[in-house]
Amino acid sequence: MEIKKYRLFICMLFCIITMTVVNAQKLPLSNKIIFVDPGHGGRDPGTRYGRILEKDLNLEISKVLKQELERNGAKVILARESDIDLSKETDYHKKHGDLNRRIDMLEKNKSDLYLSIHLNWYNDYYYGGAEVLYNKINSKNKLLAESITNSLEENKIKTREIRTTNLYLYRNTKVPGILLECGFLSNSNDRYLLQTLNYQEKFSKVIVEGLIDYFVKESKT
């Protein structure tokens, strides 16, 4: 009798493992490695509004985005998980040292793409909305920017026109990726929304929808 129970247990365990593997394979971002880079950190606060620092919100949004990506099957690597920068005391140019280590991290982990998470600022406080920027170093970057921007627009999130960027990080890696300005810290409505978990979760879901669309289109090119 004990042998029969043991065999039944093994059979059930095998079925559970098999179903888990099959379900994981059905997730839209299975086998994708996504590098999420919360901009700034440590000695570099980014932009700010009073005590609200860009580096802190970048990290909050990135952690929520990580959870949503993982729910869709992706393996996610965060450039930082706390308030640090990646420079070292021996670096002559601290900012370049920080950025070079972010680039090394995303390339060494064989990332399928990267998402660089930042917040915008403009002296005219009426300026608001998300904005996607890309560098032409990789031809896939424009497609990624378009897919994410389209997803933002379709989900009624205020979005600005796609722009190109020649900033250091984006012109120095051939891994596909974009700079995502999630909103303007200088805009009162953006600032309020970006600090709420509900909006962070909604925003993350919309970004993931854009990524899924990108991978579908990219596979056909």
mmCIF file of the C-alpha atoms, coordinates in Angstrom:
data_MODEL
# 
_entry.id   MODEL 
# 
loop_
_atom_site.group_PDB 
_atom_site.id 
_atom_site.type_symbol 
_atom_site.label_atom_id 
_atom_site.label_alt_id 
_atom_site.label_comp_id 
_atom_site.label_asym_id 
_atom_site.label_entity_id 
_atom_site.label_seq_id 
_atom_site.pdbx_PDB_ins_code 
_atom_site.Cartn_x 
_atom_site.Cartn_y 
_atom_site.Cartn_z 
_atom_site.occupancy 
_atom_site.B_iso_or_equiv 
_atom_site.pdbx_formal_charge 
_atom_site.auth_seq_id 
_atom_site.auth_comp_id 
_atom_site.auth_asym_id 
_atom_site.auth_atom_id 
_atom_site.pdbx_PDB_model_num 
ATOM 1   C CA . MET A 1 1   ? 0.000  0.000  0.000   1.00 0.00 ? 1   MET A CA 1 
ATOM 2   C CA . GLU A 1 2   ? 2.826  2.406  0.923   1.00 0.00 ? 2   GLU A CA 1 
ATOM 3   C CA . ILE A 1 3   ? 4.511  1.730  -2.444  1.00 0.00 ? 3   ILE A CA 1 
ATOM 4   C CA . LYS A 1 4   ? 1.281  2.598  -4.268  1.00 0.00 ? 4   LYS A CA 1 
ATOM 5   C CA . LYS A 1 5   ? 0.994  5.865  -2.330  1.00 0.00 ? 5   LYS A CA 1 
ATOM 6   C CA . TYR A 1 6   ? 4.605  6.688  -3.124  1.00 0.00 ? 6   TYR A CA 1 
ATOM 7   C CA . ARG A 1 7   ? 4.070  6.026  -6.834  1.00 0.00 ? 7   ARG A CA 1 
ATOM 8   C CA . LEU A 1 8   ? 0.917  8.171  -6.815  1.00 0.00 ? 8   LEU A CA 1 
ATOM 9   C CA . PHE A 1 9   ? 2.817  10.989 -5.124  1.00 0.00 ? 9   PHE A CA 1 
ATOM 10  C CA . ILE A 1 10  ? 5.626  10.820 -7.695  1.00 0.00 ? 10  ILE A CA 1 
ATOM 11  C CA . CYS A 1 11  ? 3.100  10.802 -10.540 1.00 0.00 ? 11  CYS A CA 1 
ATOM 12  C CA . MET A 1 12  ? 1.296  13.864 -9.164  1.00 0.00 ? 12  MET A CA 1 
ATOM 13  C CA . LEU A 1 13  ? 4.569  15.694 -8.596  1.00 0.00 ? 13  LEU A CA 1 
ATOM 14  C CA . PHE A 1 14  ? 5.656  14.958 -12.175 1.00 0.00 ? 14  PHE A CA 1 
ATOM 15  C CA . CYS A 1 15  ? 2.336  16.298 -13.509 1.00 0.00 ? 15  CYS A CA 1 
ATOM 16  C CA . ILE A 1 16  ? 2.652  19.510 -11.485 1.00 0.00 ? 16  ILE A CA 1 
ATOM 17  C CA . ILE A 1 17  ? 6.216  20.127 -12.678 1.00 0.00 ? 17  ILE A CA 1 
ATOM 18  C CA . THR A 1 18  ? 5.241  19.400 -16.286 1.00 0.00 ? 18  THR A CA 1 
ATOM 19  C CA . MET A 1 19  ? 2.268  21.784 -16.139 1.00 0.00 ? 19  MET A CA 1 
ATOM 20  C CA . THR A 1 20  ? 4.429  24.501 -14.561 1.00 0.00 ? 20  THR A CA 1 
ATOM 21  C CA . VAL A 1 21  ? 7.029  24.203 -17.326 1.00 0.00 ? 21  VAL A CA 1 
ATOM 22  C CA . VAL A 1 22  ? 4.395  24.205 -20.067 1.00 0.00 ? 22  VAL A CA 1 
ATOM 23  C CA . ASN A 1 23  ? 2.643  27.241 -18.597 1.00 0.00 ? 23  ASN A CA 1 
ATOM 24  C CA . ALA A 1 24  ? 5.957  29.096 -18.258 1.00 0.00 ? 24  ALA A CA 1 
ATOM 25  C CA . GLN A 1 25  ? 6.726  28.408 -21.902 1.00 0.00 ? 25  GLN A CA 1 
ATOM 26  C CA . LYS A 1 26  ? 3.402  29.970 -22.891 1.00 0.00 ? 26  LYS A CA 1 
ATOM 27  C CA . LEU A 1 27  ? 4.217  33.295 -21.216 1.00 0.00 ? 27  LEU A CA 1 
ATOM 28  C CA . PRO A 1 28  ? 4.877  35.979 -23.859 1.00 0.00 ? 28  PRO A CA 1 
ATOM 29  C CA . LEU A 1 29  ? 8.317  36.990 -22.555 1.00 0.00 ? 29  LEU A CA 1 
ATOM 30  C CA . SER A 1 30  ? 9.645  33.513 -21.736 1.00 0.00 ? 30  SER A CA 1 
ATOM 31  C CA . ASN A 1 31  ? 13.379 33.145 -22.408 1.00 0.00 ? 31  ASN A CA 1 
ATOM 32  C CA . LYS A 1 32  ? 13.824 36.917 -22.727 1.00 0.00 ? 32  LYS A CA 1 
ATOM 33  C CA . ILE A 1 33  ? 16.477 38.689 -20.652 1.00 0.00 ? 33  ILE A CA 1 
ATOM 34  C CA . ILE A 1 34  ? 15.524 42.295 -19.932 1.00 0.00 ? 34  ILE A CA 1 
ATOM 35  C CA . PHE A 1 35  ? 17.979 44.734 -18.393 1.00 0.00 ? 35  PHE A CA 1 
ATOM 36  C CA . VAL A 1 36  ? 16.196 47.466 -16.425 1.00 0.00 ? 36  VAL A CA 1 
ATOM 37  C CA . ASP A 1 37  ? 18.391 50.431 -15.570 1.00 0.00 ? 37  ASP A CA 1 
ATOM 38  C CA . PRO A 1 38  ? 17.057 52.805 -12.871 1.00 0.00 ? 38  PRO A CA 1 
ATOM 39  C CA . GLY A 1 39  ? 18.866 55.997 -13.824 1.00 0.00 ? 39  GLY A CA 1 
ATOM 40  C CA . HIS A 1 40  ? 21.175 57.873 -11.436 1.00 0.00 ? 40  HIS A CA 1 
ATOM 41  C CA . GLY A 1 41  ? 21.624 56.761 -7.811  1.00 0.00 ? 41  GLY A CA 1 
ATOM 42  C CA . GLY A 1 42  ? 24.059 57.313 -4.962  1.00 0.00 ? 42  GLY A CA 1 
ATOM 43  C CA . ARG A 1 43  ? 26.012 60.533 -5.384  1.00 0.00 ? 43  ARG A CA 1 
ATOM 44  C CA . ASP A 1 44  ? 23.927 61.362 -8.475  1.00 0.00 ? 44  ASP A CA 1 
ATOM 45  C CA . PRO A 1 45  ? 20.329 62.317 -7.570  1.00 0.00 ? 45  PRO A CA 1 
ATOM 46  C CA . GLY A 1 46  ? 19.238 63.262 -11.086 1.00 0.00 ? 46  GLY A CA 1 
ATOM 47  C CA . THR A 1 47  ? 16.631 65.992 -11.228 1.00 0.00 ? 47  THR A CA 1 
ATOM 48  C CA . ARG A 1 48  ? 14.569 66.908 -8.189  1.00 0.00 ? 48  ARG A CA 1 
ATOM 49  C CA . TYR A 1 49  ? 11.514 68.711 -6.898  1.00 0.00 ? 49  TYR A CA 1 
ATOM 50  C CA . GLY A 1 50  ? 12.052 69.722 -3.280  1.00 0.00 ? 50  GLY A CA 1 
ATOM 51  C CA . ARG A 1 51  ? 12.755 66.468 -1.433  1.00 0.00 ? 51  ARG A CA 1 
ATOM 52  C CA . ILE A 1 52  ? 11.480 64.327 -4.307  1.00 0.00 ? 52  ILE A CA 1 
ATOM 53  C CA . LEU A 1 53  ? 14.548 62.927 -6.058  1.00 0.00 ? 53  LEU A CA 1 
ATOM 54  C CA . GLU A 1 54  ? 14.534 61.415 -9.521  1.00 0.00 ? 54  GLU A CA 1 
ATOM 55  C CA . LYS A 1 55  ? 16.881 58.600 -8.491  1.00 0.00 ? 55  LYS A CA 1 
ATOM 56  C CA . ASP A 1 56  ? 14.372 57.368 -5.873  1.00 0.00 ? 56  ASP A CA 1 
ATOM 57  C CA . LEU A 1 57  ? 11.365 57.366 -8.201  1.00 0.00 ? 57  LEU A CA 1 
ATOM 58  C CA . ASN A 1 58  ? 13.416 55.728 -10.959 1.00 0.00 ? 58  ASN A CA 1 
ATOM 59  C CA . LEU A 1 59  ? 14.156 52.843 -8.604  1.00 0.00 ? 59  LEU A CA 1 
ATOM 60  C CA . GLU A 1 60  ? 10.547 52.532 -7.401  1.00 0.00 ? 60  GLU A CA 1 
ATOM 61  C CA . ILE A 1 61  ? 9.218  52.410 -10.962 1.00 0.00 ? 61  ILE A CA 1 
ATOM 62  C CA . SER A 1 62  ? 11.930 49.960 -12.041 1.00 0.00 ? 62  SER A CA 1 
ATOM 63  C CA . LYS A 1 63  ? 11.079 47.524 -9.239  1.00 0.00 ? 63  LYS A CA 1 
ATOM 64  C CA . VAL A 1 64  ? 7.387  47.563 -10.173 1.00 0.00 ? 64  VAL A CA 1 
ATOM 65  C CA . LEU A 1 65  ? 8.318  47.122 -13.830 1.00 0.00 ? 65  LEU A CA 1 
ATOM 66  C CA . LYS A 1 66  ? 10.556 44.180 -12.891 1.00 0.00 ? 66  LYS A CA 1 
ATOM 67  C CA . GLN A 1 67  ? 7.615  42.428 -11.219 1.00 0.00 ? 67  GLN A CA 1 
ATOM 68  C CA . GLU A 1 68  ? 5.386  42.913 -14.265 1.00 0.00 ? 68  GLU A CA 1 
ATOM 69  C CA . LEU A 1 69  ? 8.086  41.656 -16.635 1.00 0.00 ? 69  LEU A CA 1 
ATOM 70  C CA . GLU A 1 70  ? 8.621  38.569 -14.496 1.00 0.00 ? 70  GLU A CA 1 
ATOM 71  C CA . ARG A 1 71  ? 4.878  37.871 -14.448 1.00 0.00 ? 71  ARG A CA 1 
ATOM 72  C CA . ASN A 1 72  ? 5.115  37.671 -18.222 1.00 0.00 ? 72  ASN A CA 1 
ATOM 73  C CA . GLY A 1 73  ? 8.020  35.229 -18.139 1.00 0.00 ? 73  GLY A CA 1 
ATOM 74  C CA . ALA A 1 74  ? 11.054 37.482 -18.531 1.00 0.00 ? 74  ALA A CA 1 
ATOM 75  C CA . LYS A 1 75  ? 14.305 37.189 -16.627 1.00 0.00 ? 75  LYS A CA 1 
ATOM 76  C CA . VAL A 1 76  ? 15.006 40.682 -15.297 1.00 0.00 ? 76  VAL A CA 1 
ATOM 77  C CA . ILE A 1 77  ? 18.318 42.196 -14.254 1.00 0.00 ? 77  ILE A CA 1 
ATOM 78  C CA . LEU A 1 78  ? 18.309 45.493 -12.368 1.00 0.00 ? 78  LEU A CA 1 
ATOM 79  C CA . ALA A 1 79  ? 21.352 47.728 -12.738 1.00 0.00 ? 79  ALA A CA 1 
ATOM 80  C CA . ARG A 1 80  ? 20.876 48.694 -9.093  1.00 0.00 ? 80  ARG A CA 1 
ATOM 81  C CA . GLU A 1 81  ? 18.487 47.600 -6.357  1.00 0.00 ? 81  GLU A CA 1 
ATOM 82  C CA . SER A 1 82  ? 19.300 50.313 -3.837  1.00 0.00 ? 82  SER A CA 1 
ATOM 83  C CA . ASP A 1 83  ? 20.474 53.920 -3.689  1.00 0.00 ? 83  ASP A CA 1 
ATOM 84  C CA . ILE A 1 84  ? 23.938 53.445 -5.160  1.00 0.00 ? 84  ILE A CA 1 
ATOM 85  C CA . ASP A 1 85  ? 25.892 54.466 -8.213  1.00 0.00 ? 85  ASP A CA 1 
ATOM 86  C CA . LEU A 1 86  ? 28.278 52.094 -9.946  1.00 0.00 ? 86  LEU A CA 1 
ATOM 87  C CA . SER A 1 87  ? 31.361 54.305 -9.960  1.00 0.00 ? 87  SER A CA 1 
ATOM 88  C CA . LYS A 1 88  ? 34.489 53.496 -7.961  1.00 0.00 ? 88  LYS A CA 1 
ATOM 89  C CA . GLU A 1 89  ? 36.870 55.699 -6.014  1.00 0.00 ? 89  GLU A CA 1 
ATOM 90  C CA . THR A 1 90  ? 39.589 54.948 -8.560  1.00 0.00 ? 90  THR A CA 1 
ATOM 91  C CA . ASP A 1 91  ? 37.511 56.276 -11.474 1.00 0.00 ? 91  ASP A CA 1 
ATOM 92  C CA . TYR A 1 92  ? 38.940 59.514 -12.885 1.00 0.00 ? 92  TYR A CA 1 
ATOM 93  C CA . HIS A 1 93  ? 35.529 60.367 -14.367 1.00 0.00 ? 93  HIS A CA 1 
ATOM 94  C CA . LYS A 1 94  ? 32.877 59.126 -11.927 1.00 0.00 ? 94  LYS A CA 1 
ATOM 95  C CA . LYS A 1 95  ? 29.911 59.462 -14.283 1.00 0.00 ? 95  LYS A CA 1 
ATOM 96  C CA . HIS A 1 96  ? 31.597 57.585 -17.124 1.00 0.00 ? 96  HIS A CA 1 
ATOM 97  C CA . GLY A 1 97  ? 32.709 54.895 -14.671 1.00 0.00 ? 97  GLY A CA 1 
ATOM 98  C CA . ASP A 1 98  ? 29.116 54.472 -13.515 1.00 0.00 ? 98  ASP A CA 1 
ATOM 99  C CA . LEU A 1 99  ? 27.727 54.328 -17.050 1.00 0.00 ? 99  LEU A CA 1 
ATOM 100 C CA . ASN A 1 100 ? 30.439 51.982 -18.335 1.00 0.00 ? 100 ASN A CA 1 
ATOM 101 C CA . ARG A 1 101 ? 29.625 49.467 -15.595 1.00 0.00 ? 101 ARG A CA 1 
ATOM 102 C CA . ARG A 1 102 ? 25.943 49.604 -16.503 1.00 0.00 ? 102 ARG A CA 1 
ATOM 103 C CA . ILE A 1 103 ? 26.861 48.901 -20.120 1.00 0.00 ? 103 ILE A CA 1 
ATOM 104 C CA . ASP A 1 104 ? 29.191 46.054 -19.075 1.00 0.00 ? 104 ASP A CA 1 
ATOM 105 C CA . MET A 1 105 ? 26.444 44.551 -16.917 1.00 0.00 ? 105 MET A CA 1 
ATOM 106 C CA . LEU A 1 106 ? 23.800 44.540 -19.636 1.00 0.00 ? 106 LEU A CA 1 
ATOM 107 C CA . GLU A 1 107 ? 26.211 43.137 -22.234 1.00 0.00 ? 107 GLU A CA 1 
ATOM 108 C CA . LYS A 1 108 ? 27.752 40.445 -19.999 1.00 0.00 ? 108 LYS A CA 1 
ATOM 109 C CA . ASN A 1 109 ? 24.285 39.179 -19.070 1.00 0.00 ? 109 ASN A CA 1 
ATOM 110 C CA . LYS A 1 110 ? 23.483 38.773 -22.786 1.00 0.00 ? 110 LYS A CA 1 
ATOM 111 C CA . SER A 1 111 ? 20.397 40.951 -22.425 1.00 0.00 ? 111 SER A CA 1 
ATOM 112 C CA . ASP A 1 112 ? 17.867 40.865 -25.239 1.00 0.00 ? 112 ASP A CA 1 
ATOM 113 C CA . LEU A 1 113 ? 17.206 44.542 -24.625 1.00 0.00 ? 113 LEU A CA 1 
ATOM 114 C CA . TYR A 1 114 ? 17.498 47.286 -22.026 1.00 0.00 ? 114 TYR A CA 1 
ATOM 115 C CA . LEU A 1 115 ? 15.076 49.849 -20.618 1.00 0.00 ? 115 LEU A CA 1 
ATOM 116 C CA . SER A 1 116 ? 16.703 52.918 -19.115 1.00 0.00 ? 116 SER A CA 1 
ATOM 117 C CA . ILE A 1 117 ? 14.267 54.484 -16.636 1.00 0.00 ? 117 ILE A CA 1 
ATOM 118 C CA . HIS A 1 118 ? 14.421 58.249 -16.063 1.00 0.00 ? 118 HIS A CA 1 
ATOM 119 C CA . LEU A 1 119 ? 12.299 61.306 -15.308 1.00 0.00 ? 119 LEU A CA 1 
ATOM 120 C CA . ASN A 1 120 ? 12.188 64.543 -17.275 1.00 0.00 ? 120 ASN A CA 1 
ATOM 121 C CA . TRP A 1 121 ? 12.376 68.187 -16.250 1.00 0.00 ? 121 TRP A CA 1 
ATOM 122 C CA . TYR A 1 122 ? 11.587 71.427 -18.054 1.00 0.00 ? 122 TYR A CA 1 
ATOM 123 C CA . ASN A 1 123 ? 11.416 75.006 -16.833 1.00 0.00 ? 123 ASN A CA 1 
ATOM 124 C CA . ASP A 1 124 ? 7.934  75.383 -18.327 1.00 0.00 ? 124 ASP A CA 1 
ATOM 125 C CA . TYR A 1 125 ? 5.813  73.387 -15.871 1.00 0.00 ? 125 TYR A CA 1 
ATOM 126 C CA . TYR A 1 126 ? 3.070  72.859 -18.496 1.00 0.00 ? 126 TYR A CA 1 
ATOM 127 C CA . TYR A 1 127 ? 5.314  70.318 -20.253 1.00 0.00 ? 127 TYR A CA 1 
ATOM 128 C CA . GLY A 1 128 ? 4.248  66.805 -19.293 1.00 0.00 ? 128 GLY A CA 1 
ATOM 129 C CA . GLY A 1 129 ? 3.902  63.200 -20.410 1.00 0.00 ? 129 GLY A CA 1 
ATOM 130 C CA . ALA A 1 130 ? 6.098  60.213 -21.074 1.00 0.00 ? 130 ALA A CA 1 
ATOM 131 C CA . GLU A 1 131 ? 8.769  60.343 -23.751 1.00 0.00 ? 131 GLU A CA 1 
ATOM 132 C CA . VAL A 1 132 ? 10.766 57.613 -25.510 1.00 0.00 ? 132 VAL A CA 1 
ATOM 133 C CA . LEU A 1 133 ? 14.222 58.285 -26.930 1.00 0.00 ? 133 LEU A CA 1 
ATOM 134 C CA . TYR A 1 134 ? 16.560 55.995 -28.862 1.00 0.00 ? 134 TYR A CA 1 
ATOM 135 C CA . ASN A 1 135 ? 19.974 55.978 -30.523 1.00 0.00 ? 135 ASN A CA 1 
ATOM 136 C CA . LYS A 1 136 ? 20.453 54.889 -34.135 1.00 0.00 ? 136 LYS A CA 1 
ATOM 137 C CA . ILE A 1 137 ? 23.412 52.622 -33.265 1.00 0.00 ? 137 ILE A CA 1 
ATOM 138 C CA . ASN A 1 138 ? 21.029 49.645 -33.558 1.00 0.00 ? 138 ASN A CA 1 
ATOM 139 C CA . SER A 1 139 ? 18.319 49.557 -36.229 1.00 0.00 ? 139 SER A CA 1 
ATOM 140 C CA . LYS A 1 140 ? 15.967 47.749 -33.811 1.00 0.00 ? 140 LYS A CA 1 
ATOM 141 C CA . ASN A 1 141 ? 15.936 50.679 -31.410 1.00 0.00 ? 141 ASN A CA 1 
ATOM 142 C CA . LYS A 1 142 ? 13.469 52.667 -33.496 1.00 0.00 ? 142 LYS A CA 1 
ATOM 143 C CA . LEU A 1 143 ? 11.056 49.716 -33.691 1.00 0.00 ? 143 LEU A CA 1 
ATOM 144 C CA . LEU A 1 144 ? 11.268 49.299 -29.908 1.00 0.00 ? 144 LEU A CA 1 
ATOM 145 C CA . ALA A 1 145 ? 10.640 53.014 -29.371 1.00 0.00 ? 145 ALA A CA 1 
ATOM 146 C CA . GLU A 1 146 ? 7.641  52.922 -31.689 1.00 0.00 ? 146 GLU A CA 1 
ATOM 147 C CA . SER A 1 147 ? 6.130  49.834 -30.057 1.00 0.00 ? 147 SER A CA 1 
ATOM 148 C CA . ILE A 1 148 ? 6.346  51.306 -26.562 1.00 0.00 ? 148 ILE A CA 1 
ATOM 149 C CA . THR A 1 149 ? 5.120  54.752 -27.648 1.00 0.00 ? 149 THR A CA 1 
ATOM 150 C CA . ASN A 1 150 ? 2.155  53.201 -29.479 1.00 0.00 ? 150 ASN A CA 1 
ATOM 151 C CA . SER A 1 151 ? 1.274  51.203 -26.364 1.00 0.00 ? 151 SER A CA 1 
ATOM 152 C CA . LEU A 1 152 ? 1.379  54.342 -24.213 1.00 0.00 ? 152 LEU A CA 1 
ATOM 153 C CA . GLU A 1 153 ? -0.851 56.229 -26.637 1.00 0.00 ? 153 GLU A CA 1 
ATOM 154 C CA . GLU A 1 154 ? -3.329 53.370 -27.033 1.00 0.00 ? 154 GLU A CA 1 
ATOM 155 C CA . ASN A 1 155 ? -3.697 53.183 -23.256 1.00 0.00 ? 155 ASN A CA 1 
ATOM 156 C CA . LYS A 1 156 ? -4.411 56.911 -22.969 1.00 0.00 ? 156 LYS A CA 1 
ATOM 157 C CA . ILE A 1 157 ? -1.152 57.804 -21.227 1.00 0.00 ? 157 ILE A CA 1 
ATOM 158 C CA . LYS A 1 158 ? -0.006 61.275 -22.201 1.00 0.00 ? 158 LYS A CA 1 
ATOM 159 C CA . THR A 1 159 ? 2.954  60.767 -24.521 1.00 0.00 ? 159 THR A CA 1 
ATOM 160 C CA . ARG A 1 160 ? 5.323  63.046 -26.388 1.00 0.00 ? 160 ARG A CA 1 
ATOM 161 C CA . GLU A 1 161 ? 6.860  62.428 -29.799 1.00 0.00 ? 161 GLU A CA 1 
ATOM 162 C CA . ILE A 1 162 ? 9.710  59.927 -30.162 1.00 0.00 ? 162 ILE A CA 1 
ATOM 163 C CA . ARG A 1 163 ? 13.140 61.554 -30.253 1.00 0.00 ? 163 ARG A CA 1 
ATOM 164 C CA . THR A 1 164 ? 16.697 60.388 -30.812 1.00 0.00 ? 164 THR A CA 1 
ATOM 165 C CA . THR A 1 165 ? 19.448 60.753 -28.214 1.00 0.00 ? 165 THR A CA 1 
ATOM 166 C CA . ASN A 1 166 ? 23.217 60.765 -28.400 1.00 0.00 ? 166 ASN A CA 1 
ATOM 167 C CA . LEU A 1 167 ? 23.893 60.511 -24.677 1.00 0.00 ? 167 LEU A CA 1 
ATOM 168 C CA . TYR A 1 168 ? 26.883 58.422 -23.598 1.00 0.00 ? 168 TYR A CA 1 
ATOM 169 C CA . LEU A 1 169 ? 25.174 55.205 -22.517 1.00 0.00 ? 169 LEU A CA 1 
ATOM 170 C CA . TYR A 1 170 ? 22.915 54.903 -25.561 1.00 0.00 ? 170 TYR A CA 1 
ATOM 171 C CA . ARG A 1 171 ? 25.598 55.513 -28.175 1.00 0.00 ? 171 ARG A CA 1 
ATOM 172 C CA . ASN A 1 172 ? 27.972 53.021 -26.553 1.00 0.00 ? 172 ASN A CA 1 
ATOM 173 C CA . THR A 1 173 ? 26.037 49.760 -26.618 1.00 0.00 ? 173 THR A CA 1 
ATOM 174 C CA . LYS A 1 174 ? 24.696 47.858 -29.598 1.00 0.00 ? 174 LYS A CA 1 
ATOM 175 C CA . VAL A 1 175 ? 22.213 45.942 -27.449 1.00 0.00 ? 175 VAL A CA 1 
ATOM 176 C CA . PRO A 1 176 ? 18.683 47.070 -28.436 1.00 0.00 ? 176 PRO A CA 1 
ATOM 177 C CA . GLY A 1 177 ? 17.179 49.489 -25.967 1.00 0.00 ? 177 GLY A CA 1 
ATOM 178 C CA . ILE A 1 178 ? 15.582 52.823 -25.228 1.00 0.00 ? 178 ILE A CA 1 
ATOM 179 C CA . LEU A 1 179 ? 15.648 55.709 -22.806 1.00 0.00 ? 179 LEU A CA 1 
ATOM 180 C CA . LEU A 1 180 ? 12.224 55.984 -21.203 1.00 0.00 ? 180 LEU A CA 1 
ATOM 181 C CA . GLU A 1 181 ? 11.405 59.334 -19.619 1.00 0.00 ? 181 GLU A CA 1 
ATOM 182 C CA . CYS A 1 182 ? 8.386  58.294 -17.538 1.00 0.00 ? 182 CYS A CA 1 
ATOM 183 C CA . GLY A 1 183 ? 7.133  61.830 -17.009 1.00 0.00 ? 183 GLY A CA 1 
ATOM 184 C CA . PHE A 1 184 ? 8.135  65.347 -15.983 1.00 0.00 ? 184 PHE A CA 1 
ATOM 185 C CA . LEU A 1 185 ? 9.016  65.879 -12.347 1.00 0.00 ? 185 LEU A CA 1 
ATOM 186 C CA . SER A 1 186 ? 8.468  69.580 -13.033 1.00 0.00 ? 186 SER A CA 1 
ATOM 187 C CA . ASN A 1 187 ? 4.812  68.942 -13.990 1.00 0.00 ? 187 ASN A CA 1 
ATOM 188 C CA . SER A 1 188 ? 2.448  68.732 -11.003 1.00 0.00 ? 188 SER A CA 1 
ATOM 189 C CA . ASN A 1 189 ? 0.154  66.094 -12.531 1.00 0.00 ? 189 ASN A CA 1 
ATOM 190 C CA . ASP A 1 190 ? 3.031  63.861 -13.666 1.00 0.00 ? 190 ASP A CA 1 
ATOM 191 C CA . ARG A 1 191 ? 4.731  64.308 -10.304 1.00 0.00 ? 191 ARG A CA 1 
ATOM 192 C CA . TYR A 1 192 ? 1.623  63.234 -8.419  1.00 0.00 ? 192 TYR A CA 1 
ATOM 193 C CA . LEU A 1 193 ? 0.933  60.196 -10.622 1.00 0.00 ? 193 LEU A CA 1 
ATOM 194 C CA . LEU A 1 194 ? 4.530  58.947 -10.662 1.00 0.00 ? 194 LEU A CA 1 
ATOM 195 C CA . GLN A 1 195 ? 4.541  58.697 -6.870  1.00 0.00 ? 195 GLN A CA 1 
ATOM 196 C CA . THR A 1 196 ? 1.455  56.448 -6.716  1.00 0.00 ? 196 THR A CA 1 
ATOM 197 C CA . LEU A 1 197 ? 1.703  52.671 -6.836  1.00 0.00 ? 197 LEU A CA 1 
ATOM 198 C CA . ASN A 1 198 ? -1.473 52.376 -8.921  1.00 0.00 ? 198 ASN A CA 1 
ATOM 199 C CA . TYR A 1 199 ? -0.006 54.506 -11.686 1.00 0.00 ? 199 TYR A CA 1 
ATOM 200 C CA . GLN A 1 200 ? 3.372  52.783 -11.488 1.00 0.00 ? 200 GLN A CA 1 
ATOM 201 C CA . GLU A 1 201 ? 1.627  49.438 -11.952 1.00 0.00 ? 201 GLU A CA 1 
ATOM 202 C CA . LYS A 1 202 ? -0.528 50.694 -14.830 1.00 0.00 ? 202 LYS A CA 1 
ATOM 203 C CA . PHE A 1 203 ? 2.491  52.288 -16.492 1.00 0.00 ? 203 PHE A CA 1 
ATOM 204 C CA . SER A 1 204 ? 4.506  49.069 -16.140 1.00 0.00 ? 204 SER A CA 1 
ATOM 205 C CA . LYS A 1 205 ? 1.749  46.953 -17.691 1.00 0.00 ? 205 LYS A CA 1 
ATOM 206 C CA . VAL A 1 206 ? 1.577  49.312 -20.657 1.00 0.00 ? 206 VAL A CA 1 
ATOM 207 C CA . ILE A 1 207 ? 5.358  49.149 -21.147 1.00 0.00 ? 207 ILE A CA 1 
ATOM 208 C CA . VAL A 1 208 ? 5.244  45.341 -21.066 1.00 0.00 ? 208 VAL A CA 1 
ATOM 209 C CA . GLU A 1 209 ? 2.457  45.348 -23.669 1.00 0.00 ? 209 GLU A CA 1 
ATOM 210 C CA . GLY A 1 210 ? 4.719  47.448 -25.876 1.00 0.00 ? 210 GLY A CA 1 
ATOM 211 C CA . LEU A 1 211 ? 7.617  45.027 -25.367 1.00 0.00 ? 211 LEU A CA 1 
ATOM 212 C CA . ILE A 1 212 ? 5.478  42.045 -26.311 1.00 0.00 ? 212 ILE A CA 1 
ATOM 213 C CA . ASP A 1 213 ? 4.392  43.865 -29.476 1.00 0.00 ? 213 ASP A CA 1 
ATOM 214 C CA . TYR A 1 214 ? 8.042  44.657 -30.246 1.00 0.00 ? 214 TYR A CA 1 
ATOM 215 C CA . PHE A 1 215 ? 9.181  41.040 -29.936 1.00 0.00 ? 215 PHE A CA 1 
ATOM 216 C CA . VAL A 1 216 ? 6.337  39.868 -32.188 1.00 0.00 ? 216 VAL A CA 1 
ATOM 217 C CA . LYS A 1 217 ? 7.282  42.412 -34.871 1.00 0.00 ? 217 LYS A CA 1 
ATOM 218 C CA . GLU A 1 218 ? 11.022 41.855 -34.406 1.00 0.00 ? 218 GLU A CA 1 
ATOM 219 C CA . SER A 1 219 ? 10.624 38.125 -34.992 1.00 0.00 ? 219 SER A CA 1 
ATOM 220 C CA . LYS A 1 220 ? 9.100  38.833 -38.401 1.00 0.00 ? 220 LYS A CA 1 
ATOM 221 C CA . THR A 1 221 ? 11.911 41.069 -39.641 1.00 0.00 ? 221 THR A CA 1 
# 
